[in-house]
Every structure is written in C-alpha cells, then in structure tokens.
Amino acid sequence: MSLRAAALALTATAGLTVLPTATSASGTAPATTTLPSVSSSSDSLARYHHQRLTWKSCVLGAGDADGEALEKAGARCADVTVPLDYTHPDGRTITVAVSRVKAADSAHRVGSLLLNSGGPGGQGIADPPWVHDAMKDVAGRYDIVGVDPRFVGRSTPLDCGWPTGSPFRWAGEDRAGFARVTALARDLADRCRKTHADVLPYVTTRNTARDMDVVRAALGERRISYLGYSYGTYLGEVYATMFPGRTDRMVLDGVIDPARYSPRLLVGTEDANERALRHWAAWAAERDAEYGLGATRDAVLATVDRIRRTAAERPLVIGGGSSRTYRLDVHTVPFIVFNGLSDDTDEARRSFASSLRTLHQAARGRHAEPDADLAGNLDFLLRGGDGGSAYGSVQTAILCGDVPAPRDPEVYWRDVRRSRERHPLMGPFTNDITPCAFWDRPRERPTAVRRDFPALMVNAVGDPRTVYAGASAMHDAWPSSRLVTVTGSDRHGIYGAYGDDCADTTVNAYLRTGRLPSEDVTCSGPRSGR
C-alpha cells in the first residue's frame, strides 16, 4: 500500500501557477455546457457561481491510468475557476479540477454527490469509478463528482520542493536527535515560505469549503450530497457549518472530532496504533515460515524493536542492487511502521510484513532489496518522489493554515519525553515537532462547527488514525446523526473499501432514500472473530 494512500490519510503535482483565468487540466476536445443559474449568496461571487464549465476527456496523455479509468467509467472532466482569496474575489484566480460520472437514472436523480477521500492533500479526481461500484444500484441516481481540492493534483498546484513526502518523523533517542528533526521542520517551513509565501495563507480548509460551494453552484445544484473520508469528514463538517441548507445527504467515514483538529492530530492515537501493531504481529507470527519475523506475537514485536534500535546505531541500507539505494535512520523507521497499521486486510498486512522482512534483513547487515511497494514508499518518504513533495507541501500548508501550533520546540520535547514513558515507539512519533511550529499564523480562526446535523457516520472501533472516541464524540455533538460502528477492525476507512456488507448496505440505503437508520448500527467486521 502506498504512503499517500495509507500513511497519513488523516493528516500520511508540480510547481504552483496562479492563473488569471481557468485553464484546462483535463485534456482536449471541449464540450461546453451552459449550466442553469443558481442564486449566489454574494454578488461578488456571481461570475464564479454562474461560470460555464467545459467538459472534456479526463485522459491527459499516454500512460494516464487515472484518466483511462475515468474514461472507461464514462466520466468527463472540467476545471472550475475560484478566487485565490475570497475577500478579494476580483483578484487572482486558481482552478479546481473535477470529474463527473453522470446519473444514469435521470427519472430518480437525487443530485450531485461530491467526494473527498482525505489527506489533507489527497487527490479525489480519480475516485468516482470505485465509488460508483461501491454504490451499486444507487449510483445511477447521482452525478458522482471527484474533486482535486485547491493546490492538489490536477488543480492549480503547489510544491515547495521538499526532499520528502511527509514532515512527520520520530523524535530520536536523545536531545541531539530531536535537534535534527527540529532543523528539518524549520527547513521545510522555510522552503514553503521562500517559494509560495504569496499563496500559503489561502491553503486552508475554510477556503476549500468555499471552493466546494462554487463547485456546487457551477454544477447547477442548490444542494449537494457529500461522502468524505478521514480529513474529508472534517471538511464536510466545516462545509455544513459555513453553508447551512446547502447539504443534502452526508456520509462521514473515519470521523474527526473537530474539537481535536489541529496540526497535532496524531496525538492521542498511540493506544490505537499499538493495538493495531499487536494484532498485525499476531498475524505475522502465524506466517513466520514466510516472513521470518518471529513465531509468536511478542517475538514479532521484539523484532520490530530491534529494527528500530539498530537504526539508532547505524542507518539501514536498503537496495543498491537492482534498485536505488535508500538509508533509513531512527527518525524514519518508525514512520514505516506507522504507515503499515491503517489497514488490516490480508493484502495490506502482507505488504507491511514484506517491508518489515526487508528492514529486518538490513538490520542484520544483509543485502536487502525492496519490493515495489517498499521502494515506492521509500522514494516518497526519503526523496519526495512520486508527487510526494507536492503532497507533503499541501498537507502541511492546510494543517498549519487552519489552526495555530505551539511555536516553542520545548513544548514538543516535553511531550515527547512524557509520551515515551508509556508509548516508547509511537509517542515520540505522534508528539514530535512539525513545520507548523515555524509557520506563519493562520489568518482566520478555526471553524466552530455547528451543533447538529443529520449525517451518517462510519468508524471502526480499532481505527488507528481517526480513533473511535472521536467518532463517538462527534456523534454526541450531532445528536440527529447516526453512527455505524464496525467492530473487530483496525481499518481506517470502511465504506466501499473494506468489504463489510453491513456497513456498505447501511450507507447505500441512506443514499437511496435519504432516511437515516432509526437507531445506531453495529456491524461485525471481517475480523471480529479474532
């Protein structure tokens, strides 16, 4: 599983261009559609709300797998022009790329369903085909709309030229190690400030929500339905607050408690991640003949600890034969572990076990060649490859631009030392310093999320990214909502991606009828018998 898909999907593609008018990110051969007028809430935004979208092929060129999948699903793509700064709508503009699979059942059409699969910083333009499949017979009632949020993917991009795809690191064994990661965090912040200081203040969730409302109007909709995963749940909460009355059916999967939303979102996830690690270790122990990590759960956990301790003494050398050479140190090895814990399907567990087997070989001084998954992850983490620099840049800009972070490194060092006592592996990772400590202060206050909304929420009890306590708190805050609880699962993101028939059926019934279940629903996940 790729780092972009799993590592920081809660928190774990080229240089920025701000254009005066919309430009195509989606191929050639335009087919212009004149959309119906939608009343705007502000005359200053009327030209954005009433803009004509040019729908065209989603294929950018040879080898564009996402575009080809969209084409096969019958999707068309367009670019929506939005203001860079909504307080000056007549100023500079940027584009937001969207894809759309139109409703096949026009007689029973509900409207548009907008998607956000998380991040922040994650692309969404390629999502409609698989969401269409997950919705089964309900899909025909919706125009399914994928969106690359501002500065992401095919939208006007932002890339600070980072040498990594993520700023998150393990703090190290001592103060010297913490000083190294502090220097990295400062350098990453400086790179963004030097290259994109003029747009960083506008890379925020509130502006993304404003873009969503422009997309809504440009599509000719008075209200939109919404499916958001992980960070996308927070975006949905903010949109419903900022634009009351413009949301129809809302599904939030992997729910963020807005009271906990900040650049330090990972703080408080230590117990869930350690529990997921223990579950994976028991799985790997049953396959010791294949992976050689230990014949018992505790033996596998001891192997993981030895890998980390060895990396504290010397870098682990991966590759160098048929692949590029990578060097993992004590700051990056725990990231690979963290990355492997958000999906408890057998496929994901096999990929994680294979990666740990390679690290184990390197820790023992043996030649260790990465498989394709690990090589891609290492290239992303250690070089910013595969779009990693852009992904990390945007993710960090959003987190730092939404909520101010502590600016004193001593705050993080104190928290690292305290958390290390209970959580020696996860604590120094989740509590470590990030570039937000050196970011300019946000220009807007965080959104005070509305007190109630009748949404359908979905969360696994063992979710190690958006922990179940957060979903429960959000459900309490929105008493009109219903919560689908998936037991026996450590999976982050359930609907349409995990194979849980109970959860999928519940979501599809809600999307079909618009009626929430009469009471909360509990589903026994595929691993509930574990």
NUKOLKE-250505 format. One record per residue: residue in one letter; x, z, y of N, C-alpha, C, O, CB in turn. Coordinates in steps of 0.2 Angstrom, whole numbers, plus 5000, padded with zeros to 4 digits. Glycine has a CB too. Example, Ala and Ser with C-alpha at 12.3 -4.5 7.8 and 13.67 -1.06 7.14 Angstrom:
<recs>
a506650394972506250394978506650394984507150424983505750454978/s506450354989506850364995506450395000506750405006507050294997/
</recs>
This chain:
<recs>
m500450004994500050005000500450005006500950045006499550065000/s500349965011500749955017500650025021500150055021500549895021/l501150035025501150085030500650075035500350125037501850095034/r500550015038500050005043499350025040498850045043500049935045/a499250015033498550025030498450095029497950125029498549985024/a499050135027498850205025499250255028498950315029499050205018/a499850245031500250305033499950345039499850405038500950275036/l499750315044499450355050498850315052498750305058499950365055/a498350305047497750265049497350315053496750295055497450245043/l497550375055497150415059497550415066497150425071497150485056/t498050415066498450425072498650365075498950365080499050475071/a499650325054500250285051500050245050500350195048500650315046/t500449515089500949565088501549535091502049515088501049595081/a501549545097502049515101502049545108501649585110502049435101/g502549515113502549545119501949535124501549495123503149515123/l501849585128501249585132501249525137501749515141501249655136/t500649495138500449445143499849465146499349465142500549375140/v499749475152499149495155498949425159499349405163499149555160/l498349395157498149335159497649335165497149385164497949285154/p497649295169497049295174496349265172495849285174497249245180/t496449225166495849205163495849215155496449225153495649135165/a495349205152495349205144495749155142495749095144494649205141/t496149165137496549115133496349115126496249175123497349115134/s496449065122496249065115496749095111497349085111496148995113/a496549145107496949175101496749155095496949175090496949255102/s496349105094496049085088495949015086495448995083495349115088/g496448975088496448905085496148855091496248875097496048905079/t495948805088495748745092495048725091494648765087496248685092/a494848665093494148635092493648685094493248715090494048625084/p493548695101493048745103492348715102492148655101493148755111/a491848765101491148755101490848805105490748865103490848765093/t490648785111490448835116489748855115489248815114490548805123/t489548915116488948945115488748975122489049015124488848995109/t488148965124487848995130487449055128486949045125487448955135/l487649115129487349175127486749195132486849185138487749235125/p486249235129485749255134485949305139486449345137485149285130/s485649305144485849355149485649425147485149435144485449345156/v486149475149485949545147486149585154486649575157486449565141/s485649625155485649665161486349705161486449745157485049705163/s486649705167487349745167487149805171486749805175487849705170/s487549855169487449925172487849925179487749965183487749975168/s488249865180488549865187488649795188488949755184489249905186/d488449775195488549705197489249685196489449625195488349695204/s489749735197490449715197490649685190491249655190490849775199/l490349705185490449685178490049625176490149605170490449745173/a489649595180489149545178489549485175489249455170488649525184/r490049465178490349405176490649415169490749365165490949385181/y490849475167491149495160490549495156490549465150491449555160/h489949525158489449535153489049465152488749455146488949575156/h489149415156488749355155489249295154489049245154488349335162/q489849315152490349255151490149215144489749245140491049285149/r490249155144490149115139490749115134491349105136490049035141/l490649135128491149135123491249065119490749035118490949185117/t491849045118492048985115492149005107492749035106492548955118/w491748985103491849005096492248945092492048885093491149015092/k492748965088493148915085493448935079493248995077493748895090/s493848895076494148915069494548975070494948985075494548855066/c494549025065494949085065495749065063496149115063494649135061/v495849015060496448995057496948975063496848935067496448935052/l497549015063498049005069498548955067498848925071498349065070/g498548935060499048885058499248895051498948935047499748895062/a499648855048499848865041500148935039500448965043500448815039/g499848955034500049025031499649085034499849145033500749035033/d499149065038498749125041498249145036497649125036498449095048/a498449195032498049215027497349255029496849235027498349265022/d497449285035496849325038496349265040495749275039497049365043/g496649215044496149165046495849125041495249105041496549115051/e496249115035495949075030495349115026494849085024496449055025/a495449185026494949225023494349225027493749225025495249295022/l494449225034493849225038493549155038492949155038494149235045/e493949105038493649035037493149035031492649005031494148985037/k493449055025493049055019492449095019491949075016493549085013/a492449145023491849185024491349155029490749185030492049255026/g491549105032491049075037491149105044490649095048490349085035/a491649135045491749175052492049125057492349075055492249225051/r491849135063492149105069492449155073492249215073491649055072/c492949135077493249175082493249155089493049105091494049185080/a493249205093493249195101493649255104493849295101492549195103/d493849235111494149285115493649305120493449265124494849255118/v493649375121493249405126493649425132494149465131492749465123/t493549405138493849425144493649495146493049505147493849375149/v494049535148493849605150494349625156494949595156493949655144/p494149675160494649695165495249735162495049775158494249735171/l495849725165496349775163496149845165496249895162497049755166/d495949845172495749915175495049905177494849865182496249925181/y494549945174493849945175493749975182493149955185493449985170/t494150005186494050025193494149975197494049975203494450085194/h494549915195494649855199494449795195494949755193495349855201/p493849785194493649735189493749665192493749615188492849735188/d493949655198494049585201494849575200495049525203493849585208/g495249625197495949615197496149575190495749535188496249685197/r496649605188496949565182496549575176496149625175497649595180/t496549525171496149525165496549525159497149495160495649475166/i496249545154496549535147496049505142495449505144496849605144/t496249485136495749465132495749505126496249535123495949395130/v495149515123495049545117494749495111494249465112494449605118/a495149495106494949445101494449475096494449525094495549425097/v493949425094493349445090493249395085493449335086492749465094/s493049415079492749365074492049385072491849445073493249375067/r491749335069491049355068490749315062490849245062490549335074/v490449345057490049315052489349325054489149375054490249345045/k489049265055488349275057487849295052487949275046488149205061/a487349325054486749345049486449285046486249235049486249385053/a486449285039486149235035485349235035484949185035486349225028/d485149295036484349315035484149325042483949375044484249375031/s484049265046483849275053483149305054482949335059483849205056/a482749295049482049325049482049405049481549435052481649305043/h482549435046482649505046483249535050483449585048482649525039/r483449495054484149515058484049575062483549585065484349455062/v484549625061484549685064484849675071484649705076484849745060/g485449645071485849635077486649635075486749615069485749695081/s487049645079487749645078488049715075487849765078488149625084/l488449705070488749765068489549765070489849725067488749775060/l489749805074490449805077490849845072490649905070490549825084/l491449825071491949865066492549895069492849855074492149815060/n492749945067493449975069493750015063493450065061493450015076/s494249985060494550025054495050075056495450095051494849965050/g495150095062495650145063496250135066496350075069495750185057/g496750175066497350175069497550245072497750285068497450115074/p497550245079497350185083497950135083498450145081497250215090/g497750075085498150025085498049975079498449925078498850045085/g497549985075497449945069497049885071496649885075497149985064/q497249825068496849765069496249765065496149795060497249705066/g495749735068495049735065494749665064494249655061494549775069/i495049615067494849545067494749525060494249475059495249505071/a495149545055495049515048494549555044494549535038495749515045/d494249605046493849645042493149625040492849645035493749715046/p492849575044492149555042492049535035491549545032491949505046/p492549495031492449475025492349525020491849525015492949425022/w492749575020492749635015492149675016491849705012493349675014/v491949685023491349725025490749695022490249725020491349745032/h490749625023490149585021490049595014489449605011490249515023/d490549595010490549605002490249675001489849684997491249594999/a490549725005490349795004489549805005489249845002490749845008/m489349775010488649775012488149745007487549765007488549755019/k488349705003487949674998487349635001487449595006487649724992/d486749644999486149605001486049625008485649585011485549624997/v486249685011486149705018486549655023486349655029486249775019/a487049625020487549595025487149535029487249525034488049565021/g486649505025486349445028485949465034485749425038485849415023/r485849535036485349555041485849565048485549575053485049615040/y486449555047486849575053487349515054487649485050487249635051/d487549515061488149475063488649525062488649575066488049445070/i489149515058489649565057490249545061490549495060489849565049/v490449585066490949575071491549615070491549675071490649585078/g492149585069492849615069493149615076493049565079493249585063/v493449665078493749665084494549685084494649735081493349715089/d494949655087495649675088495549715095495549675100496149615088/p495649775095495549815102496049785107496549755105495549885101/r495949805113496449785118497149805116497349855114496249825125/f497649755117498349755116498549755108499049775107498549825119/v498049745104498149745097498049675094497649635096497649795093/g498549655090498449595086498349535090498849515094497849595081/r497749495089497649435092497449445100497349395103497149395089/s497249505101497149515108497749515113498249515110496749585109/t497649515119498249525124498749575121498449635121498049535131/p499349565119499749615115500149655119500249645125500149575110/l500349705116500849755119501349775114501249795109500549815122/d502049765116502549785111503149805115503449775119502749715107/c503349865114503849905118504549885115505049915118503749975118/g504649845110505249835107505549895103506149905104505749805112/w505149925100505449985096505849965090505649915087504850035094/p506250005088506649995081506250025075506550035070507350025082/t505650045076505250075071504550055072504350035077505350155071/g504150065067503450055067503050125068502450115069503150025061/s503350175068503050245070503550295073504150295071502750265063/p503250335077503750385080503750445077504150495078503450395087/f503350455071503250515068503850525063504050485059502650515064/r504150585064504750605060504750675058504350715060505450595064/w505150695052505150765050505750795055506250755056505450765043/a505650855057506050885062506750895060507150905064505750945064/g506850905053507550915051507650985049507151025049508050905057/e508251005047508351065044508551115049508451175048508951065039/d508751095055509051145060508951115067508651065068509851155059/r509251155072509151135079509451065080509251025084509351185084/a509951055077510350985078509850925076509850875079511050985074/g509550935070509050885068508550875073508350825074508850905061/f508250935075507750925080507950895086507550855089507450995082/a508550905088508850875094508850795093508750755098509550895096/r508950775087509050705086508350675086508250615089509250685079/v507850705083507150675084506850675091506450635093506650705079/t507050725095506850735102507150675106506850645110507050805105/a507750655104508150605108507750535106507650495110508850595106/l507550535100507150475098506550465101506350415104507050465090/a506150525102505550525105505550505112505150465115505150585104/r506050525116506250515123506350435123506150405128506750555126/d506850415119507050345119506450295118506350245122507550325114/l505950315114505350265113504950275119504650215121504950295106/a504850325122504450335128504750295133504350255137504350405130/d505350295134505750265139505650185138505650145143506450285140/r505750165132505650095131504950065133504950015136505750075123/c504450105132503750085134503750085142503450035145503250125131/r503950135145503950135152504350085155504150055161504250205154/k504950065153505350015156504949945155505049895159506050015153/t504649935149504349865148503649855150503449805152504449845141/h503249905150502549905151502249955155501649975154502149895145/a502549985160502350035164501750015168501250055170502850055169/d501649955170501049925174500349925170499849935173501149865176/v500449925163499849925159499649995155499150005153499849865155/l500250035154500150095150499550135152499250165147500750135150/p499450145158498850185160498150165157497650205157498850195167/y498150105155497450075153497450065146496950035143497350005157/v497950085142497850085135497550155132497950195130498650075132/t496950155133496550215131495950205127495650145127496350255138/t495650255124495050245120494450235125494050195123494950315116/r494450265131493950255135493850185138493350155138493950305142/n494450155139494450085141494250035135493949985136495150065143/t494450055129494250025123493450025122493149975120494650045116/a493150085123492450085123492150045128491650015127492250165124/r492450045134492149995139492249925137491749885138492550005146/d492749905134492849835131492249825126491949775126493549825128/m492149875122491549865117490949845120490549805118491549935113/d490849885126490149865129490149795132489649765133490049915134/v490749775134490749705137490649655131490249605132491449685140/v490949675125490849635119490049635117489849575116491249655113/r489749685118489049695116488649645121488249605118488849765117/a488849645127488449605132488549535131488149495131488549625139/a489249515130489449445129489149415123489049355122490149445129/l488949465118488649435111487849435112487549405108488749485106/g487649455118486949445120486549505116485949495115486649385117/e486849555115486449615112486349675117486749685121486849645106/r485749695116485549755120485849825117485949865121484749765121/r485849825111486149875107486549845101486449795099485649925104/i487049885099487449865094487449925088487349985090488249855096/s487549905082487649945077488449955076488849905078487349925070/y488650005073489450015073489650045066489250095063489650065078/l490150025063490550055057491250075059491650025060490450005051/g491450135060492050155061492350195056492050245053492050185068/y493050185055493450225050493950265054494250235059493750185045/s494050325052494650365054494650365062494150395065495350335052/y495150345066495150345073494550315075494250325081495750315076/g494350265072493750225074493150265074492650255078493550165069/t493050325071492550375071492550405078492050415082492550425066/y493150425081493250445087493050395093492650415098493950475089/l493250335092493050285096492250275096491950265102493350215094/g491950285091491250275090490850335094490350325098490950275083/e491150395093490950455097490950445104490550465108491250515094/v491550415106491650405114491150355116490850365122492350385115/y491050295113490650245115489850275115489550255120490650185110/a489650305110488950335110488850385116488350385119488850375104/t489450415118489350465124489350425131488950435135489950515124/m489850375131489950335138489350295139489150275145490550305138/f489050265133488550215134487850235130487750205125488750145132/p487550285132486950315128486450255128486350225133486650375132/g486050255123485550205122485750135120485350085120485150195129/r486450125119486650055118486950055110487150005108487150035122/t486750105107487050105100486350115095485950155096487450165098/d486350075090485850075085486050115079485950175080485650005083/r486250085074486450125068487250135068487650085069486250085061/m487450195067488150215067488350245061488050295059488250255073/v488850215058489150245052489950265054490350225056489150195046/l490050335052490750355054491050385047490750425044490650415059/d491550355045491950365039492650395040493050355043491950305034/g492750455038493350485039493350515046493650495051493950435038/v492950565047492750585053493250635057493450685054492050625053/i493350615063493750655068493350705072492850685075494150615072/d493450765072493150815076493450805083494050815084493250885074/p493050785088493350775095493650835098494050825102492850745099/a493450895096493750955098494550955096494950995100493451015096/r494750915091495350925089495750855090496350855089495450935081/y495450815094495850745095496350755101496150785106495250695097/s496950735099497550745104498150705100498050685095497650815105/p498650705104499250675101499550715095499950685091499750665106/r499250775094499450815089498950815083498850875080499650885091/l498650765082498050765077498250785070497850805066497850695077/l498950775068499150795061499150865060499150895054499750755060/v499250905066499250975065498651005062498050985064499451015072/g498651045057498151065053497951035047497451045043497551065057/t498350975045498150935039498650955033498650925028498250865041/e499051005035499651025030499351045023499551015018500051085032/d498851085023498551105016498251045012498351045006497951165018/a497851005016497550945013498050905010498050875004497050915017/n498650895014499150845011499550875005499750845001499650835017/e499650945005499950975000499550974994499850964988500151045002/r498950984995498450974989498450904986498450894980497750994991/a498450854990498450784988499150774984499150734979498350734994/l499650804987500350794983500350824976500550794972500850824988/r500050884976499950914969499550874964499750864959499650984970/h499050844967498550804962498950744960498950724954497950784966/w499350714965499750654963500250674958500450634953500050624969/a500650734959501150754955500950764948501250744943501450814957/a500250794947500050794940499850734937500050724931499350834940/w499650684941499550614938500250584936500250554931499250574944/a500750594940501450564939501750594933502050564929501850564945/a501550664932501850694926501550664919501950664914501750774926/e500950644920500650614914500950544912500850514907499950604914/r501350524917501650454916502450454917502750414919501350404921/d502650514914503450524915503850474912504350454914503650594912/a503550444906503950394902504050334907504550294906503550374896/e503550324911503650264916504050274922504450234924502950234917/y503950334925504250344932504850394932505250384936503650364936/g504850434926505450474926505550524931506050544933506050434926/l504950554934504950604939504850674937504950724941504450584945/g504650684931504550744928503950744923503550714924504450794934/a504050794918503550794913502950844915502450844911503850814907/t503050884920502450924922502350924930502850894933502651004921/r501850944932501750944939502250974943502550944948501050974941/d502451034941502951074945503651034945504051034949503051144942/a503751004939504450964938504450904943504950884946504550944931/v503850874944503750814949503850844956504250814960503150774948/l503550894958503650924964504350944966504650934971503150984965/a504750964961505450984961505850924963506350924966505651024955/t505650864959506050804961505950784968506450764971505750754956/v505350784970505150774977505650814982505950784987504450774979/d505650874980506050924985506750904984507150904989505950994983/r507050884978507750864978507950804981508450804984507950854970/i507450754982507550694985507650714993508050684996506950644984/r507150754995507250775002507850815004508250805009506650825004/r508050864999508650895001509350855000509750865004508750954995/t509350804996509850764995509950715002510450705004509850714989/a509350695004509350655011509650695017509850675021508650635012/a509550765016509850805021510550815021510950825026509550875021/e510850795015511550795014511950735016512450725019511750825007/r511550675014511850615015511250565015510750575012512350595009/p511350505018510750455018510650425011511150415007510950395023/l510050415009509850375003509950305004509650275009509150395000/v510350265001510450195001509950164997510050164991511150175000/i509550125000509050084996509250004997509349985003508350094998/g509249964992509349894992510049874992510549914990508949874998/g510249824995510849794996511049744990511549714991511349854995/g510649734985510749684980510349624982510649584986510549704973/s509749614980509349554982508949574988508549524990508849544976/s509049624991508649644997509049675002509649685001508049694995/r508749685008509149715014509349785012508949815008508649715020/t509849815015510049875014509649925019509649915025510849885015/y509349975016509050025020509350095019509550115014508250025019/r509350135024509650205024509150255026508950255032510250215028/l508850295022508350345023508750415024509150435020507850355017/d508550455029508850515030508250575029507750555028509150525037/v508450635031507950685030507350685035506850715034508350755031/h507450645040506950635045506450585043505850585045507250615052/t506650535038506150485036505950485029505350465028506550415037/v506250525025506050535018505350565018504950545014506550575014/p505250615021504550645021504050605024503450615022504550715025/f504150555028503650505030503450465024502850455024503950465036/i503950445020503750405014503250445010502750415007504350385010/v503450515009502950555005502250555008501750555005503250625004/f502250575015501650575018501250515018500650515017501750595026/n501550465018501250395018500850385011500350345011501750345019/g501150415006500850404999500250444997500050434992501350414994/l499950485002499550535000498750525002498350565001499750595002/s498650465006498050455008497550415004496950405006498050415015/d497750394998497350354993497550384986498050374984497550284994/d496950404983497150424976496850384971496750404965496750494975/t496750314972496650264967497250254963497850264965496350204970/d497150234957497750224952498250174955498850184955497450204945/e497950124958498350064961498850094966499450084966497950014964/a498550134971498950174976499450224973500050224976498550204981/r499250254968499650304965500250274962500850304962499250354960/r500150214959500650184955501150154960501850164959500450124951/s500950134966501450114971501850164974502450164975501050074977/f501550224975501850284978502350304972502950324974501350344979/a502150314966502650334961503250284960503750314959502250334954/s503150224961503650174961504150184966504750184965503450104961/s503850204972504350214978504750274977505350274978503950224984/l504450324974504750394973505250384968505850414968504250444971/r505150344963505650324957506250294961506850314959505350284952/t506150244965506750214968507150264973507750264972506450154973/l506750304976507150364980507550404976508050434978506650394985/h507250424970507550474965508150434963508650474962507050484959/q508150374961508750344959509350344964509850354963508650264957/a509150334970509650334976509850404977510450414978509250304982/a509450454976509650524977510150544972510650584973509050574977/r510150504966510650524961511250474961511650474956510250514954/g511250444966511850394968511850334964512350304963512450434966/r511250314961511250254958511050194962510750204967510750254952/h511150134960510950074964510150074963509850084958511250014961/a509850064969509050074969508850014973508850014979508850144972/e508449964970508149914973507449924974507049944970508249844969/p507149914981506449924982506049874979506249814979506349934989/d505449884977504949834976504649814982504849834988504349864971/a504249764982503949734988503649784992503649774999503449674986/d503249824990502849874994503349924998503249925004502349914989/l503849944994504349994997504749955002504849985008504750024992/a504949895001505349855005504949845012505249845017505549785002/g504349825011503949815017503849875021503849875027503249785015/n503749935018503649995021504350015025504250045030503450055017/l504850005021505550025024505649985030505950005035506050025019/d505549915030505649875035505249895041505449885047505449805033/f504649915040504149935045504449995049504450005055503449945042/l504650045044504750115047505450115050505550145056504750165041/l505950075047506650085050506850025054507350035057507150085044/r506449975055506649915059506049895064506249855068506849865055/g505449925063504949895067504649825065504349795068505149895074/g504849805058504649745056503949735054503549785054505149725050/d503749675052503049665051502549685056502049715054502849695044/g502749675062502249695068502349775069501949795073501549675066/g502749805066502749875066502949905073502649955076503349905062/s503349865077503549895084502849885088502749935092504049845087/a502549835088501849825092501349885089501049915094501549755091/y501349895083500849945080500950015083500550045086500849935073/g501650035082501850095084501750105092501550155094502550115082/s501950055095501850055103501150065105501050115109502149985106/v500650025102499950035104499650105102499350135106499549975102/q499850115096499550185093499750245098499350285099499850195086/t500450245099500650295103500450295110500250345113501450295104/a500350235113500050225120499350255120499150285125500150155122/i498950245115498250265115498250345115497950375119497850235110/l498650375110498650445109498850475115498550525117499050465103/c499450455118499750485124499250475130499250515135500450455125/g498950415130498550405136497850435136497550435141498450325137/d497650465131496950495130496950565132496550585136496750485123/v497450605129497450675130498250695131498650675128497250715124/p498350735136499050755138499350805132498950845129499050795144/a499950795131500350835126500750885129500950875135500750785121/p500950935125501450985128502050945130502350895126501651035123/r502350965136502950925138503650965136504150935137502850915145/d503551025135504151065133504351055126503951075122504051135135/p504951035124505151025117505151095114505051095108505850995117/e505251145117505251215114504551225111504551265106505451265119/v504051205114503351215110503351185103503151215099502851185115/y503651125103503651095096504151125091504051135085503851015097/w504751145094505251185090504951245087505051265081505851195094/r504551285092504251345089503751335084503751365079503951385095/d503351285085502851265080503151245073502851255068502351215082/v503651205074504051185068504251245064504151245058504651135069/r504551285067504851345064504351385060504351415055505251385068/r503751395064503251435061502951405055502751435050502651455067/s502751335056502451305050502851295044502651295039502251235053/r503551295045503951285040503951345035504051335029504751285042/e503751405037503751455033503151445027503251465021503551525037/r502651425029502051415024502051345021501851335016501351425028/h502351295025502251225023502951195024503051155029501751185027/p503451205020504151185021504251105021504651085024504551215015/l503751075017503850995018503450965023503650925027503650965011/m502750985024502350955028502350985035502250945040501650965026/g502451045036502451075043502951045048502751035053502651155042/p503551035046504051005051503850935052504150905057504751015048/f503450905048503250835050502650835054502650795060503050795043/t502150875053501450875057501550905063501150885068500950905053/n502050945064502150985070502650955075502850985080502251055069/d503050905073503650885076503450845083502850835084503950835072/i503950845087503850815094503750735093503950705088504450825098/t503450705098503250635098503450605105503550645110502550615096/p503450545106503550515113503050545118503150545124503450445113/c502450565116501950595121502250655125501950665130501350615117/a502750685123503050735127503350715133503450745138503550775122/f503550645133503850615138503450555142503750515145504550585136/w502850555140502350505143502150525150502050585151501850495138/d501950475154501550495160500950525158500550505153501550435164/r500650565163500050605161499450555161499450505165499950655167/p498950565157498350525157498050525164498050575168497850545152/r497750465166497350455172496650485172496350495177497350385174/e496350485166495650505165495650575161496150585156495250455162/r495150615162495050665157494850645151494450595150494650715161/p494950685145494650665139493950665139493650705143494950715133/t493550625135492850625135492550685132492750705126492650565131/a492050715135491650765132491150735128490650715131491450815138/v491250735122490750695118490050725118489950785118491050695110/r489550685118488850705118488650755113489050765108488350645118/r488150795114487950855110487650835103487650865099487550895114/d487350775103486950755097486850675097486850645102486250785097/f486850655090486750585089486650575082486950605078487350535091/p486050535080485850525073486350475069486050425067485150505073/a486950495068487450455064487450475057487250525055488150455067/l487650425053487850445046488550445045488950405047487550385041/m488750505043489450525042489650525035489250545030489650595045/v490350505033490550505026491250535026491650515031490550425024/n491350575022492050605021492150635014491750665011492150665026/a492750625012492950655005493250725007493550745012493550615002/v493050775002493250845003494050845003494250895007492950884997/g494350805000495150815000495450765004496050755004495350804993/d495150735009495450685014496050715017495950775021494950665019/p496650695016497250725019497350705027497850725030497850715015/r496950655029497050635036496550665041496650695046497050555036/t495950645040495350675043495050725039494650715034494850625046/v495250785039495150845034494350855035494050845040495550905036/y494150875029493350885028493150935033492550935035493250915021/a493550985035493251035040493051005047492651025050493751095041/g493450955048493250915055492650875054492250875059493850865056/a492550845048491850815047491250865048490750845051491850775041/s491350915045490850975044490750995052490151005053491051025040/a491251005055491151025062490850975067490350995071491851045066/m490950915065490650855069489850855067489450845071490950795068/h489750865061489050865058488650925061488050915063489050875051/d488950975062488651035065488551015073488051035076489051095065/a489050985076488950965083488350915084488050915090489550945086/w488250875079487750825080487250835074487250805069488050745079/p486750885075486350905070485850855068485550865062485950965073/s485750805072485250745069485650705064485350655061485050705075/s486250715064486650665059486550695052486250745050487450665061/r486850645047486850665040487550655038487850615040486350625036/l487750705033488450695030488450685023488150715019488850765032/v488750625021488950615014489550645012490150615015488850535013/t489550685008490150725005490350694999489950694994490050795005/v490950674998491250644992491750694989492250704992491650574993/t491550724983491950774980492450744975492350684974491450824976/g492950784974493450764969493850704971494050664967493050744962/s493950694977494350634980494750664986494550704990493850584983/d495350634986495850644991495950574995496350564999496550664988/r495450534995495450474998495250475006494750515007494950424995/h495650435010495450435017495150365018495450315018496150445021/g494450365019494050305020493750285013494050275008494550245022/i493050295013492750285007492250225007492350185002492250345006/y491850215011491350155011491650095010492150065014490950155017/g491450055005491749985003492449985001492649925000491649945009/a492750035001493550034999493750074993494250074991493850055005/y493250114991493450164986493050154979493250184974493350234988/g492550114979492150104973491750164971491550174965492650094968/d491450204976491050254975490350234976490050224982491150324980/d489950214971489250184971488750234975488350204979489050174964/c488850294974488350344978488450334985487950324989488550414975/a489050334988489250334995489050264997488650255003489950354997/d489250214994489050144996488350134996488050105001489450094991/t487950154991487250144991486850184997486450155000486950164984/t487150244998486850285004486950245011486450245015487150355004/v487550225012487650185018487250125019486950105024488450175019/n487250085013486850025013486150035014485749995018486949985007/a485850085012485150105013485050115020484550095023484950155008/y485450155023485350165030485450105034485050095039485950225032/l485950065033486050005037485449955036485249915040486649965035/r485149955030484549915029483949935032483549895035484349915021/t483750005032483150025035483250065042482750065046482850075030/g483850085044483950125050483650195049483650235054483550085055/r483450215043483250285042483850325039484050305033482650285038/l484050375042484450425038484150455032483550465032484750475043/p484650475027484350515022483950585024484150605030484950535017/s483450605021483150665023483550725023483350775027482550675018/e484050725019484550785019485250755018485350695016484350835014/d485750795019486450785017486450755010486150785006486950835019/v486950715008487050685002487750714999488250705003487050615002/t487750734993488450744989488550694984488050684980488450814987/c489150664984489250614979489850644975490350664978489450544982/s489850634968490450654964490850594964490750544961490150674957/g491450594967491950544967492250524960492150564956492550564972/p492550464960492850444953493250494950493350494944493150384954/r493550544954494050584951493750664951494150704950494750584955/s493150664951492850734952492950774945492850834946492150734953/g493050744940493150774934493850804933494050834928492950734928/r494250794938494950804937495050884937495650904936495350774943/
</recs>
